[in-house]
């Protein structure tokens, strides 16, 4: 192709695709940090306790309203319990205590619902109980569904509120369902 024809083709291409359409197709990465209060039920060991939830999410768009996200969470109970079952003489005794935290990570797709600021997501991953004693398993597969609302979805910095419901494949110290709310900021 001659240089004159190449220049003409490039000029036509530049005129054919407006800059605003090209910019709208850029992939965007967002980060959300949130914290909130929740509760956790260590069924059979200590019962229900209030808890603090801390979450961080990194999301990357692959299309206009669709993308993938990686979420990390920590649920820290506000209390704990220890159970020492009755022991028979000359038998080893084992005590049970609730974990000090359940931490995990999830990965999965998300969909933005129009321009409302609402994002729906689902994910799979792993959760681990840290601290505590006498219970097993300490690690479990996890699955979750979530909804997040960004108050100003097109702003660089936006307050956000969300709710993630995670279910564990195997109970960790009796906890099978984790309610992970969050109030925070997305940037």
VOBA-1610 file (N, C-alpha, C; in pm, whole numbers, padded with zeros to 5 digits, always signed):
BEGIN
Unk+00084-00116+00000Unk+00000+00000+00000Unk+00089+00124+00000Unk+00057+00219-00082Unk+00137+00340-00093Unk+00118+00427+00031Unk+00215+00512+00063Unk+00204+00599+00180Unk+00083+00693+00173Unk+00047+00740+00056Unk-00068+00830+00042Unk-00198+00757+00075Unk-00210+00634+00027Unk-00331+00556+00056Unk-00338+00519+00204Unk-00225+00488+00265Unk-00221+00455+00406Unk-00264+00575+00490Unk-00215+00694+00455Unk-00256+00816+00525Unk-00405+00840+00510Unk-00458+00823+00390Unk-00601+00843+00366Unk-00683+00743+00447Unk-00639+00619+00455Unk-00711+00518+00531Unk-00710+00551+00680Unk-00597+00598+00732Unk-00589+00636+00872Unk-00677+00756+00904Unk-00683+00854+00815Unk-00768+00971+00835Unk-00915+00930+00836Unk-00955+00842+00742Unk-01094+00794+00739Unk-01128+00716+00865Unk-01035+00634+00911Unk-01057+00557+01032Unk-01074+00649+01153Unk-00989+00751+01162Unk-00998+00845+01273Unk-01130+00921+01272Unk-01181+00953+01156Unk-01308+01025+01145Unk-01427+00932+01169Unk-01413+00805+01139Unk-01524+00711+01146Unk-01558+00671+01290Unk-01461+00669+01380Unk-01484+00627+01519Unk-01466+00749+01609Unk-01575+00810+01654Unk-01564+00927+01742Unk-01489+00893+01870Unk-01418+00989+01923Unk-01335+00969+02042Unk-01419+00926+02162Unk-01540+00978+02178Unk-01620+00942+02295Unk-01659+00794+02293Unk-01678+00737+02173Unk-01710+00594+02164Unk-01590+00508+02198Unk-01473+00552+02157Unk-01351+00477+02188Unk-01326+00483+02338Unk-01343+00600+02399Unk-01320+00615+02542Unk-01417+00531+02624Unk-01540+00515+02577Unk-01640+00439+02651Unk-01605+00291+02658Unk-01517+00244+02573Unk-01482+00103+02571Unk-01359+00071+02654Unk-01302+00171+02720Unk-01186+00145+02805Unk-01225+00052+02919Unk-01135-00037+02952Unk-01158-00122+03068Unk-01134-00039+03192Unk-01217-00056+03293Unk-01204+00021+03416Unk-01188-00072+03534Unk-01098-00037+03624Unk-01078-00112+03746Unk-01126-00026+03861Unk-01201-00084+03953Unk-01246-00012+04071Unk-01207-00091+04195Unk-01190-00018+04304Unk-01155-00078+04432Unk-01260-00032+04534Unk-01314-00125+04611Unk-01411-00093+04716Unk-01355-00140+04850Unk-01364-00054+04949Unk-01325-00088+05086Unk-01445-00062+05175Unk-01479-00157+05259Unk-01599-00140+05343Unk-01582-00210+05477Unk-01664-00167+05570Unk-01670-00230+05701Unk-01812-00218+05753Unk-01851-00306+05843Unk-01985-00302+05898Unk-01994-00399+06016Unk-02110-00397+06080Unk-02138-00490+06189Unk-02226-00604+06137Unk-02207-00723+06192Unk-02285-00838+06153Unk-02297-00930+06275Unk-02331-01054+06251Unk-02329-01155+06357Unk-02291-01289+06295Unk-02245-01379+06378Unk-02206-01512+06333Unk-02256-01613+06436Unk-02300-01729+06388Unk-02353-01833+06475Unk-02259-01953+06474Unk-02185-01971+06585Unk-02099-02089+06600Unk-02182-02197+06665Unk-02269-02259+06585Unk-02365-02357+06633Unk-02292-02475+06697Unk-02329-02507+06820Unk-02271-02622+06888Unk-02147-02590+06967Unk-02087-02474+06948Unk-01967-02439+07027Unk-01995-02320+07117Unk-02046-02212+07060Unk-02063-02094+07143Unk-02188-02014+07116Unk-02262-02050+07012Unk-02382-01976+06980Unk-02356-01853+06894Unk-02446-01754+06903Unk-02442-01635+06817Unk-02365-01522+06886Unk-02278-01456+06806Unk-02200-01343+06854Unk-02210-01229+06753Unk-02205-01108+06803Unk-02190-00992+06715Unk-02051-00997+06653Unk-02036-00936+06536Unk-01907-00943+06467Unk-01883-00816+06387Unk-01759-00789+06358Unk-01718-00681+06269Unk-01673-00744+06138Unk-01718-00687+06027Unk-01682-00736+05894Unk-01598-00629+05824Unk-01488-00670+05765Unk-01404-00582+05683Unk-01390-00650+05547Unk-01412-00573+05438Unk-01403-00630+05303Unk-01325-00538+05211Unk-01260-00598+05116Unk-01194-00526+05007Unk-01225-00597+04877Unk-01261-00521+04774Unk-01296-00580+04644Unk-01225-00505+04533Unk-01165-00580+04442Unk-01108-00523+04320Unk-01191-00577+04205Unk-01249-00486+04126Unk-01336-00526+04014Unk-01280-00469+03884Unk-01287-00548+03779Unk-01237-00507+03647Unk-01343-00536+03543Unk-01382-00434+03468Unk-01480-00451+03361Unk-01415-00520+03241Unk-01492-00608+03176Unk-01449-00667+03051Unk-01541-00626+02937Unk-01659-00578+02970Unk-01756-00521+02877Unk-01818-00400+02948Unk-01911-00333+02882Unk-01971-00212+02939Unk-02030-00234+03078Unk-02105-00341+03100Unk-02171-00364+03228Unk-02134-00497+03293Unk-02031-00562+03243Unk-01995-00696+03291Unk-01846-00699+03324Unk-01812-00773+03428Unk-01671-00784+03463Unk-01646-00896+03561Unk-01526-00896+03617Unk-01485-00995+03717Unk-01440-00920+03841Unk-01460-00986+03957Unk-01415-00922+04080Unk-01348-01023+04172Unk-01257-00971+04253Unk-01188-01048+04356Unk-01221-00981+04488Unk-01277-01059+04581Unk-01319-01005+04711Unk-01245-01077+04821Unk-01196-01001+04917Unk-01137-01056+05037Unk-01215-01007+05157Unk-01238-01092+05255Unk-01316-01052+05371Unk-01257-01110+05499Unk-01288-01043+05608Unk-01255-01092+05741Unk-01376-01065+05830Unk-01420-01167+05901Unk-01530-01155+05996Unk-01470-01186+06133Unk-01473-01086+06222Unk-01412-01099+06354Unk-01522-01095+06459Unk-01546-01207+06529Unk-01650-01209+06632Unk-01617-01114+06746Unk-01720-01053+06804Unk-01701-00963+06915Unk-01691-01035+07049Unk-01697-01163+07049Unk-01687-01242+07172Unk-01639-01382+07139Unk-01632-01464+07237Unk-01589-01601+07215Unk-01641-01691+07324Unk-01630-01818+07304Unk-01677-01915+07402Unk-01582-02034+07404Unk-01573-02094+07518Unk-01494-02215+07535Unk-01584-02320+07597Unk-01579-02439+07544Unk-01657-02551+07597Unk-01562-02660+07640Unk-01576-02705+07765Unk-01497-02816+07818Unk-01595-02926+07854Unk-01615-03022+07764Unk-01710-03129+07795Unk-01661-03211+07913Unk-01756-03275+07978Unk-01721-03359+08093Unk-01622-03466+08050Unk-01520-03485+08130Unk-01415-03583+08097Unk-01425-03703+08190Unk-01400-03818+08135Unk-01395-03940+08216Unk-01256-03952+08276Unk-01245-04010+08395Unk-01112-04026+08456Unk-01020-04108+08364Unk-00896-04068+08359Unk-00791-04136+08281Unk-00816-04129+08130Unk-00898-04036+08086Unk-00922-04015+07942Unk-00874-03876+07904Unk-00818-03862+07784Unk-00775-03727+07743Unk-00898-03638+07719Unk-00888-03516+07760Unk-00997-03420+07743Unk-00961-03323+07631Unk-01062-03283+07558Unk-01042-03186+07452Unk-01140-03071+07473Unk-01088-02951+07472Unk-01176-02835+07487Unk-01201-02774+07349Unk-01310-02703+07338Unk-01347-02637+07214Unk-01356-02487+07240Unk-01305-02408+07148Unk-01321-02262+07158Unk-01347-02205+07019Unk-01423-02098+07018Unk-01461-02037+06890Unk-01341-01970+06826Unk-01338-01961+06693Unk-01226-01897+06625Unk-01225-01746+06650Unk-01106-01688+06635Unk-01093-01543+06653Unk-01132-01468+06526Unk-01133-01536+06412Unk-01173-01471+06285Unk-01201-01577+06180Unk-01284-01541+06085Unk-01301-01621+05963Unk-01262-01529+05848Unk-01162-01570+05773Unk-01114-01490+05661Unk-01133-01570+05533Unk-01147-01500+05422Unk-01167-01571+05296Unk-01148-01481+05175Unk-01150-01545+05061Unk-01144-01473+04934Unk-01237-01541+04835Unk-01296-01459+04750Unk-01394-01505+04651Unk-01361-01440+04518Unk-01388-01511+04409Unk-01370-01455+04275Unk-01492-01494+04192Unk-01535-01402+04106Unk-01651-01432+04023Unk-01693-01314+03937Unk-01796-01334+03857Unk-01842-01228+03766Unk-01936-01130+03836Unk-01947-01011+03777Unk-02047-00915+03823Unk-02118-00855+03703Unk-02237-00800+03729Unk-02317-00732+03627Unk-02366-00602+03688Unk-02342-00489+03619Unk-02399-00362+03661Unk-02539-00352+03603Unk-02636-00313+03686Unk-02775-00304+03643Unk-02798-00163+03586Unk-02784-00151+03455Unk-02802-00022+03389Unk-02709+00084+03445Unk-02762+00205+03463Unk-02683+00314+03518Unk-02727+00349+03660Unk-02795+00257+03726Unk-02851+00280+03859Unk-02747+00279+03970Unk-02630+00225+03943Unk-02528+00211+04048Unk-02537+00078+04121Unk-02634-00006+04085Unk-02649-00137+04148Unk-02563-00240+04075Unk-02488-00315+04150Unk-02403-00422+04094Unk-02440-00554+04160Unk-02467-00655+04080Unk-02495-00790+04129Unk-02376-00877+04097Unk-02339-00964+04191Unk-02224-01051+04167Unk-02244-01186+04234Unk-02165-01280+04189Unk-02160-01414+04248Unk-02014-01455+04251Unk-01979-01540+04343Unk-01840-01581+04350Unk-01821-01713+04421Unk-01706-01772+04398Unk-01665-01894+04467Unk-01524-01871+04520Unk-01491-01942+04625Unk-01358-01925+04681Unk-01337-02015+04801Unk-01264-01962+04898Unk-01225-02041+05014Unk-01235-01953+05139Unk-01270-02015+05251Unk-01276-01946+05380Unk-01197-02029+05481Unk-01136-01959+05577Unk-01053-02026+05677Unk-01080-01966+05814Unk-01093-02053+05914Unk-01108-02010+06052Unk-00969-01999+06114Unk-00943-01887+06180Unk-00814-01868+06247Unk-00839-01859+06397Unk-00746-01910+06474Unk-00763-01913+06619Unk-00861-02022+06659Unk-00896-02026+06786Unk-00988-02129+06833Unk-00921-02264+06843Unk-00993-02361+06899Unk-00935-02495+06913Unk-01045-02599+06919Unk-01006-02723+06888Unk-01093-02838+06905Unk-01190-02865+06792Unk-01190-02788+06688Unk-01284-02813+06579Unk-01208-02835+06449Unk-01269-02910+06363Unk-01218-02928+06227Unk-01339-02942+06137Unk-01333-02908+06014Unk-01218-02856+05941Unk-01194-02709+05974Unk-01077-02659+05938Unk-01043-02519+05956Unk-01056-02441+05826Unk-01072-02512+05713Unk-01084-02449+05582Unk-01203-02509+05510Unk-01272-02427+05431Unk-01390-02474+05358Unk-01403-02399+05226Unk-01461-02466+05128Unk-01500-02396+05005Unk-01615-02302+05039Unk-01626-02194+04963Unk-01731-02096+04990Unk-01792-02050+04858Unk-01919-02017+04862Unk-01989-01958+04749Unk-02067-01838+04801Unk-02083-01736+04717Unk-02149-01614+04764Unk-02227-01546+04653Unk-02329-01472+04693Unk-02400-01380+04605Unk-02396-01245+04675Unk-02395-01138+04595Unk-02383-01006+04654Unk-02457-00901+04573Unk-02490-00793+04641Unk-02547-00675+04578Unk-02478-00554+04639Unk-02432-00464+04554Unk-02368-00341+04600Unk-02434-00224+04531Unk-02448-00113+04603Unk-02504+00008+04545Unk-02404+00121+04563Unk-02359+00174+04451Unk-02273+00293+04452Unk-02364+00413+04439Unk-02356+00504+04533Unk-02447+00617+04536Unk-02424+00711+04418Unk-02299+00732+04380Unk-02266+00811+04260Unk-02182+00721+04169Unk-02245+00641+04084Unk-02173+00536+04012Unk-02067+00586+03914Unk-02078+00708+03865Unk-01981+00755+03765Unk-01876+00848+03824Unk-01880+00869+03955Unk-01781+00955+04020Unk-01654+00875+04050Unk-01543+00946+04059Unk-01417+00879+04091Unk-01418+00821+04231Unk-01484+00889+04323Unk-01492+00845+04461Unk-01639+00844+04501Unk-01690+00728+04538Unk-01834+00716+04564Unk-01860+00637+04691Unk-01948+00687+04778Unk-01992+00605+04890Unk-02065+00481+04837Unk-02054+00371+04908Unk-02121+00248+04862Unk-02175+00171+04982Unk-02277+00093+04954Unk-02337+00005+05053Unk-02362-00129+04986Unk-02336-00236+05057Unk-02354-00367+04994Unk-02385-00476+05095Unk-02425-00588+05041Unk-02455-00706+05121Unk-02408-00830+05045Unk-02326-00910+05111Unk-02275-01034+05053Unk-02319-01147+05144Unk-02376-01250+05087Unk-02420-01367+05162Unk-02334-01485+05118Unk-02253-01536+05209Unk-02161-01645+05176Unk-02204-01771+05249Unk-02204-01881+05179Unk-02234-02010+05240Unk-02109-02097+05230Unk-02083-02172+05334Unk-01962-02254+05340Unk-01997-02399+05307Unk-01909-02465+05234Unk-01931-02605+05199Unk-01933-02695+05322Unk-01845-02667+05417Unk-01840-02739+05545Unk-01841-02635+05656Unk-01914-02659+05763Unk-01918-02560+05871Unk-01781-02539+05934Unk-01749-02415+05964Unk-01627-02382+06037Unk-01667-02348+06179Unk-01636-02435+06274Unk-01674-02419+06415Unk-01826-02402+06429Unk-01900-02466+06341Unk-02045-02458+06344Unk-02105-02349+06256Unk-02024-02257+06208Unk-02074-02147+06123Unk-02081-02195+05979Unk-02198-02190+05918Unk-02215-02232+05779Unk-02256-02117+05689Unk-02323-02017+05743Unk-02373-01904+05665Unk-02314-01775+05721Unk-02251-01696+05633Unk-02190-01571+05676Unk-02263-01454+05610Unk-02308-01361+05690Unk-02372-01239+05642Unk-02266-01130+05646Unk-02229-01077+05527Unk-02120-00982+05517Unk-02170-00849+05461Unk-02228-00763+05545Unk-02270-00632+05496Unk-02149-00539+05487Unk-02166-00429+05418Unk-02056-00334+05408Unk-02101-00193+05376Unk-02047-00096+05446Unk-02062+00046+05417Unk-01923+00100+05395Unk-01901+00163+05281Unk-01765+00207+05255Unk-01756+00303+05139Unk-01646+00291+05068Unk-01618+00381+04958Unk-01562+00301+04840Unk-01598+00344+04720Unk-01548+00282+04598Unk-01473+00389+04519Unk-01355+00353+04471Unk-01277+00446+04389Unk-01212+00374+04274
//
